[in-house]
Structures are given as C-alpha cells and as structure tokens.
C-alpha cells in the first residue's frame, strides 16, 4: 500500500498538535509522585511539605507513593517505564540519579539516560550522628576513637548504595578509619538502630535526628556542608578537620524520558513557585533543608559532574554489588 508524503506529514502534524494540546491542558488529573524509599525519610518529608503548595499551583492533587527497594532503583525504574505524560514522577535522592548505576552495574539502568530531569528540589545537608556510647562530642574525637578501635564500630545506612552509605565510605577513604556497614530498610529503622546502639554512627538529615539530639539520646557531631547552615547549630566536617568533605543527600524531581517539554517546564515552574512560598520556606528551614529550584539544564550538568565523583568512590572502595 502506497502512502504519499503529504499524508505522512499530515499524520505527523496531527500527532504533534495532539501532544501540544495535551501539554497545554496539563494537568487534568491527579499526579502520582513516587518516592523510592520507605515512608518517614527525607524524600517523604520533602514532598509532603511541597505537595500542598504544588497543588495550589497546578490545580490537581499530588498522590505521594512510597515504593522502596533496591536502594531506590525499583521505584526509579517504575517511573522510567511509565507513560511520558507528566502524570507519574520521581522524587529521587542523589543516589537514584548519580550513584546506583555504578553501585549496581548488573541492573543496567542509567537514570540520567532514562529520566527527564525537571529540577533539584532541595539540598539536605547531612549530619553525622553518633551513639553516646562512643566518647566523642565532635567529629574529630569520633575519628580519633575510631582509629584507636579499628573494625569495632558499626555505621548504618537506609540501604546499600544510598548517599548515607557512600558518604561514610568516602569519609573512611579520607580519614583512614575502619567502620562496618550495616544496611537497613529505610531512614527510620537506621535511626532506631543508632538509638539502640546496634550502630554507632549514622549520617542523615537534621529533620530525622534533631528531636533525639535535643532529648540527649544521640550526639550530633558535624554537618557535612560546604559552609555552616543557619538552621543547624553545628560546625562543618571541614571545620572539624576533614578537608573537602561535603555530603548532601539532595532530592530532585524527574519524569520519564520523552515527557513533552511544555509539561517539564510547567512542573519546573510549579516547584519554583512552591519553594518561594513563606510557609514552605519555614518548614524547609525547620527541617534543615535548603531549597534549590534550578533549571533542568543546570540539574543535569551538576548531576553528571557529581556522578563522576561517586563512580570514583565506588571504584576505589570496590563497593559495587556484582
């Protein structure tokens, strides 16, 4: 059967018009946001703070769904496989974008190739928490104690391959301390392990550990940020004697690859407008989150640059799960 060129052009134009019309009407139904970790962690907190403001901006509710597994890879893959229409999004952590492809090479899933990055929502500067059984009130004292007791201290992570896991491995490489990694299923179980002294070190956001610090149940040693954070009353790890040690478990929003550009831009604008709201800023500040709201282009540039750092850390420590 012969189809002339004019018919093909008309069909292509009709399809493009339909996609454009759908994008112009976006969103017309609720949007699902998958957080690929257990409820109660920083990603869940991030989206619950942001969701009301985004609903006001978009005119549709956001349905937040926790979908843990595989260090966040399972939830990220589910989003990558979803229809590229903007109605299924990923609120992922740094490891979902720049770590897992090196940590789990057999999975053969590269999120930077399979997802359309929308914007980085927030930086969550990591705080280094210790159990009071360790006689250390500062990061320097903890490092000295760990060096005097090699292999006798454990540290927690929410899962193998997460930023808290890799960030402590990088701390080990920078300082020469020997700690044993104990992975858990989520941020809250990892924090509970620290409270119960099953582990002696845990790296997490201020929102997760603040109340326990104030109650005297755990110690906060330092914040792993490039400079002091106004809402977190701690010295930086750099000030504490670990040069160049910055660990931010940032969170970003992404859609399946192929999502129309007008939809990406609509979501980007909604996040930026929401982050500018005083109530959102107040809640982020209390939680120790630093709002970002950058462009898809800048998000992609920074993610690709950071991916190289973690690839080197994983290779140097032979940490990849084969």
Phi, psi and omega per residue, in radians:
X1 nan 2.299 -3.116
X2 -1.701 2.274 3.064
X3 -2.087 2.126 -3.071
X4 -1.330 2.909 -3.038
X5 -1.098 -0.625 -3.120
X6 -1.120 -0.664 3.113
X7 -1.117 -0.753 3.122
X8 -1.099 -0.749 3.137
X9 -1.127 -0.674 3.125
X10 -1.134 -0.745 3.130
X11 -1.107 -0.744 3.133
X12 -1.129 -0.708 3.129
X13 -1.154 -0.681 3.116
X14 -1.111 -0.752 3.123
X15 -1.115 -0.735 3.129
X16 -1.122 -0.682 3.120
X17 -1.125 -0.720 -3.139
X18 -1.109 -0.736 3.116
X19 -1.128 -0.727 3.136
X20 -1.123 -0.701 3.131
X21 -1.142 -0.728 3.122
X22 -1.096 -0.715 3.132
X23 -1.136 -0.666 -3.128
X24 -1.137 -0.564 -3.128
X25 -1.507 -0.095 -3.052
X26 -1.190 2.390 -0.120
X27 -1.662 2.590 3.135
X28 -1.983 -0.145 3.079
X29 -2.435 2.917 3.131
X30 -0.997 2.645 -3.130
X31 -1.871 2.265 3.089
X32 -1.583 2.264 3.076
X33 -2.042 2.010 3.140
X34 -1.596 2.176 2.997
X35 -1.824 1.990 -2.959
X36 -1.441 0.610 3.103
X37 -2.457 2.950 -3.131
X38 -1.123 2.646 3.120
X39 -1.065 2.598 3.093
X40 1.747 -0.177 3.131
X41 -1.499 -3.059 -3.049
X42 -1.115 -0.641 3.138
X43 -1.150 -0.728 3.092
X44 -1.090 -0.767 3.113
X45 -1.093 -0.770 -3.134
X46 -0.980 -0.893 -3.069
X47 -1.237 -0.573 -3.133
X48 -1.255 -0.545 3.032
X49 -1.198 -0.703 -3.006
X50 -1.449 -0.435 -2.916
X51 -1.091 -0.729 -3.101
X52 -1.122 -0.753 3.132
X53 -1.159 -0.700 3.126
X54 -1.170 -0.611 3.090
X55 -1.100 -0.688 3.087
X56 -1.109 -0.678 -3.118
X57 -1.246 -0.679 -3.012
X58 -1.678 -0.348 -3.115
X59 1.341 0.206 3.092
X60 -2.427 2.559 3.120
X61 -1.259 2.692 3.006
X62 -1.805 2.207 3.108
X63 -1.745 1.937 -3.064
X64 -1.613 2.199 -3.092
X65 -2.207 2.118 3.057
X66 -1.440 2.254 -3.122
X67 -2.427 1.323 -3.066
X68 -1.316 2.873 3.070
X69 2.432 2.366 3.060
X70 1.088 0.662 -3.138
X71 1.109 0.462 -3.134
X72 1.654 -0.131 -3.081
X73 -1.176 -0.672 -3.075
X74 -1.090 -0.808 3.124
X75 -1.135 -0.692 3.123
X76 -1.131 -0.697 3.107
X77 -1.136 -0.674 3.119
X78 -1.056 -0.704 3.103
X79 -1.171 -0.761 -3.135
X80 -1.044 -0.534 -3.116
X81 -1.498 -0.197 -3.074
X82 -1.258 2.870 3.099
X83 -1.071 2.354 -3.102
X84 -1.419 1.148 -3.075
X85 -2.146 0.018 3.116
X86 1.551 0.000 -3.084
X87 -1.692 -0.055 2.991
X88 -2.291 2.031 -3.063
X89 -2.138 2.813 3.064
X90 -1.970 2.207 2.891
X91 -1.795 1.657 -3.002
X92 -1.908 2.721 3.071
X93 -1.510 3.016 3.140
X94 -0.906 -0.722 -3.074
X95 -1.131 -0.521 3.124
X96 -1.144 -0.470 -3.075
X97 -1.785 -0.625 -2.924
X98 -2.253 0.106 -3.096
X99 -2.173 -0.848 -2.931
X100 -1.044 -0.554 -3.119
X101 -1.145 -0.409 3.096
X102 -1.667 -0.538 -3.108
X103 -1.298 -0.629 -3.093
X104 -2.173 1.183 -3.033
X105 -1.082 -0.475 -3.115
X106 -1.227 -0.370 3.133
X107 -1.190 -0.480 3.119
X108 0.961 0.859 3.106
X109 -2.259 1.997 3.119
X110 -1.881 1.826 -3.079
X111 -1.087 -0.506 3.141
X112 -1.230 -0.320 3.082
X113 -1.726 -0.406 -3.016
X114 -1.790 -0.133 -3.100
X115 -2.188 2.657 3.019
X116 -1.721 1.967 -3.110
X117 -1.289 2.354 -3.101
X118 -1.798 -1.037 3.107
X119 -2.914 2.626 2.977
X120 -1.408 2.183 -3.075
X121 -1.402 -0.894 -3.041
X122 -2.733 2.588 2.910
X123 -1.604 2.374 3.091
X124 -2.077 1.563 -3.126
X125 -0.960 2.307 -3.073
X126 -1.439 2.395 3.060
X127 -1.849 2.401 3.086
X128 -1.623 1.995 -3.123
X129 -1.859 2.526 3.072
X130 -2.288 2.709 3.050
X131 -1.348 2.473 -3.120
X132 -1.072 -0.189 3.081
X133 -1.145 -0.393 3.080
X134 -1.513 2.142 -3.112
X135 -1.310 1.235 -3.098
X136 -2.580 2.264 3.071
X137 -1.876 -0.207 3.139
X138 -2.261 2.863 3.110
X139 -1.131 -0.680 3.104
X140 -1.035 -0.729 3.115
X141 -1.183 -0.643 3.115
X142 -1.134 -0.780 3.139
X143 -1.073 -0.741 3.117
X144 -1.083 -0.735 3.139
X145 -1.160 -0.725 3.134
X146 -1.115 -0.665 3.111
X147 -1.158 -0.569 3.127
X148 -1.378 -0.241 -3.113
X149 -2.329 1.073 -3.054
X150 -1.074 2.322 3.091
X151 1.314 0.097 -3.091
X152 -1.787 -0.143 -3.127
X153 -1.951 2.504 3.103
X154 -1.885 2.675 2.986
X155 -2.281 2.607 -3.084
X156 -1.748 2.756 2.919
X157 -2.509 2.777 3.096
X158 -1.239 -0.282 3.122
X159 3.085 2.706 3.068
X160 -1.077 2.318 3.094
X161 1.584 -0.061 3.096
X162 -1.340 2.878 3.128
X163 -1.007 -0.758 3.088
X164 -1.017 -0.608 3.082
X165 -1.156 -0.959 -3.072
X166 -1.173 -0.567 -3.132
X167 -1.167 -0.648 3.087
X168 -1.273 -0.614 3.062
X169 -1.079 -0.670 3.092
X170 -1.171 -0.675 3.067
X171 -1.047 -0.719 3.099
X172 -1.072 -0.754 -3.129
X173 -1.152 -0.636 -3.106
X174 -1.329 -0.518 -3.016
X175 -1.934 -0.303 -3.120
X176 1.419 0.216 3.119
X177 -1.411 2.753 -3.093
X178 -2.073 1.847 3.125
X179 -2.127 2.640 -3.141
X180 -1.740 2.243 -3.114
X181 -1.460 2.237 3.048
X182 -2.135 1.850 3.141
X183 -1.440 2.552 3.096
X184 -2.162 -3.131 -3.136
X185 -1.837 1.251 3.102
X186 2.043 2.881 -3.072
X187 -1.199 -0.715 -3.094
X188 -1.176 -0.790 3.048
X189 -1.039 -0.622 3.117
X190 -1.157 -0.734 3.101
X191 -1.131 -0.684 3.113
X192 -1.083 -0.659 3.109
X193 -1.106 -0.652 3.093
X194 -1.169 -0.751 3.131
X195 -1.060 -0.613 -3.101
X196 -1.573 0.063 3.121
X197 1.123 0.405 2.966
X198 -1.244 -0.519 3.018
X199 -2.258 2.790 -3.073
X200 -1.966 -0.126 3.130
X201 -2.506 2.455 3.068
X202 -2.615 2.354 3.132
X203 -1.875 2.087 -3.087
X204 -2.730 3.054 3.120
X205 -1.253 2.825 -3.123
X206 -1.134 -0.603 -3.114
X207 -1.091 -0.554 -3.072
X208 -1.371 -0.615 -3.037
X209 -1.892 -0.186 -3.008
X210 -0.950 -0.862 -3.073
X211 -1.103 -0.598 3.133
X212 -1.261 -0.598 3.076
X213 -1.153 -0.821 -3.115
X214 -1.124 -0.480 3.105
X215 -1.495 -0.066 3.120
X216 1.378 0.276 -3.078
X217 -1.524 -0.420 3.049
X218 -2.451 2.882 3.089
X219 -1.852 2.505 3.020
X220 -1.845 2.070 -2.994
X221 -1.573 -0.755 -3.073
X222 -2.968 2.841 3.016
X223 -1.884 2.286 -3.059
X224 -1.551 1.108 -3.134
X225 -2.072 2.807 -3.132
X226 -1.157 -0.523 3.082
X227 -2.572 2.928 -3.084
X228 -1.044 2.541 3.128
X229 -1.838 2.182 -3.021
X230 -0.980 -0.642 -3.069
X231 -1.514 -0.030 -3.138
X232 -2.124 1.869 -3.026
X233 -1.367 1.107 -3.088
X234 -2.444 2.668 2.989
X235 -1.278 2.812 3.084
X236 -1.394 2.832 3.065
X237 -1.116 -0.579 3.108
X238 -1.108 -0.792 3.078
X239 -1.087 -0.477 -3.086
X240 -1.487 0.077 3.024
X241 1.839 0.229 3.098
X242 -2.050 1.579 -3.086
X243 -1.018 2.464 3.038
X244 1.140 0.260 -3.118
X245 -1.614 1.797 3.099
X246 -2.247 2.261 -3.132
X247 -2.419 1.821 3.139
X248 -2.008 2.090 3.104
X249 -1.541 1.231 -3.036
X250 -1.254 2.821 -3.134
X251 -2.193 2.387 -3.111
X252 -2.347 2.798 -3.134
X253 -1.876 2.371 -3.135
X254 -2.523 2.797 3.123
X255 -2.219 2.937 3.057
X256 -1.063 2.549 3.065
X257 -1.001 2.407 -3.138
X258 1.689 -0.048 3.060
X259 -1.092 2.312 -3.082
X260 -0.961 2.442 -3.104
X261 -0.987 -0.700 3.099
X262 -1.054 -0.563 3.102
X263 -1.224 -0.768 3.083
X264 -0.992 -0.817 -3.111
X265 -1.156 -0.621 3.107
X266 -1.124 -0.755 3.125
X267 -1.185 -0.705 3.091
X268 -1.021 -0.829 3.136
X269 -1.077 -0.673 -3.123
X270 -1.147 -0.722 3.113
X271 -1.134 -0.810 -3.127
X272 -1.070 -0.764 3.128
X273 -1.125 -0.657 3.133
X274 -1.187 -0.713 3.135
X275 -1.151 -0.387 -3.140
X276 -1.436 -0.154 -3.112
X277 -1.271 2.318 -3.098
X278 -0.982 -0.678 -3.114
X279 -1.177 -0.637 3.096
X280 -1.178 -0.792 3.133
X281 -1.058 -0.708 3.139
X282 -1.111 -0.756 -3.127
X283 -1.212 -0.682 3.091
X284 -1.096 -0.764 -3.123
X285 -1.073 -0.761 3.136
X286 -1.094 -0.610 -3.126
X287 -1.435 -0.138 -3.102
X288 1.417 0.378 3.107
X289 -1.660 2.542 3.094
X290 -1.951 1.917 -3.107
X291 -1.112 2.528 -3.109
X292 -2.074 -1.402 -3.137
X293 1.228 0.963 -3.141
X294 -1.624 3.134 -3.135
X295 -1.406 2.786 3.054
X296 -0.994 -0.629 -3.115
X297 -1.158 -0.796 -3.139
X298 -1.193 -0.692 3.089
X299 -0.992 -0.810 -3.122
X300 -1.141 -0.734 3.136
X301 -1.072 -0.824 -3.109
X302 -1.191 -0.662 3.135
X303 -1.123 -0.756 3.129
X304 -1.129 -0.651 3.109
X305 -1.180 -0.745 -3.121
X306 -1.206 -0.582 3.134
X307 -0.990 -0.633 3.142
X308 -1.137 -0.650 3.132
X309 -1.129 -0.810 -3.101
X310 -1.254 -0.563 3.073
X311 -1.060 -0.711 3.121
X312 -1.176 -0.737 3.132
X313 -1.077 -0.770 -3.130
X314 -1.168 -0.730 3.127
X315 -1.141 -0.787 -3.117
X316 -1.096 -0.695 -3.120
X317 -1.567 0.007 -3.095
X318 0.872 0.921 -3.005
X319 -1.712 -0.215 -3.084
X320 -1.017 2.431 3.111
X321 -1.555 1.884 -3.067
X322 -1.506 nan nan
